[in-house]
Amino acid sequence: MGGLDWDLLSSYAGILILACGSVYAGSFGSLPIGNMAFTIKKNAKSTDDSFVDTENEEEVTERMSSDDAWLFPVFGSFVLFGFYLVIKYLGKEWINWFLGWYFSVAGVASVWKSSISLTRFILGEKCWKWFDKINFVVKKGSITLASLSWRVPSLLLFPLAVIPSALSSFSKSYGKSAFITDVMGLSFAHNAISLLKIDSFATGAILLTGLFFYDIWWVFGTEVVGA
């Protein structure tokens, strides 16, 4: 027992916990909420129509099928090889500049969305609906061009969501810290998995299997990732 490297063991344990936690949270966020929305609407009809909350109504979106899952690694390969060609012939400065600004802007939205999901989970649906909803509507005459709606806690969380991206982009001392990197990485992982709406367990298995061989090929079989 005395020969164990506890620092190394704790590091691997932390990585394993963070990876499993982000996959679980993202998978939970990807679950359909149609049944829950139906129950809320049913109860609302018998009590008060104003209780119906559109935030709980899942949009009718097309779910990923097994045919789409097979093509996922193919599209990823085209994108990755495209980045490789840009780095090889135009220089890595363009990719670093583009990805730097992309992750800065997308990081704000990602951390904001994840923080809203976490706050909503901690407070519970009943407490979450207690907060007022603020609507933003853009009209041109009688035509509605855009309509956005957030509850009060969501707006209060936005300034906090800006902090990780701001530190990562403009702070030399805190921008590269492990904590800031973990916060942004976990939020990206949570939202990426939440966006994957698969139609069956078989589709998920096909997707993960394809991405597994995709990683092996591009990491160990080519020089693309190393470059």
Secondary structure as GFF3:
##gff-version 3
##sequence-region A 1 227
A	DSSP	alpha_helix	6	30	.	.	.	ID=ss1
A	DSSP	alpha_helix	34	46	.	.	.	ID=ss2
A	DSSP	three_ten_helix	49	51	.	.	.	ID=ss3
A	DSSP	three_ten_helix	54	56	.	.	.	ID=ss4
A	DSSP	alpha_helix	66	90	.	.	.	ID=ss5
A	DSSP	alpha_helix	92	123	.	.	.	ID=ss6
A	DSSP	alpha_helix	125	128	.	.	.	ID=ss7
A	DSSP	beta_strand	133	140	.	.	.	ID=ss8
A	DSSP	beta_strand	143	151	.	.	.	ID=ss9
A	DSSP	alpha_helix	152	170	.	.	.	ID=ss10
A	DSSP	alpha_helix	178	195	.	.	.	ID=ss11
A	DSSP	alpha_helix	201	220	.	.	.	ID=ss12
###
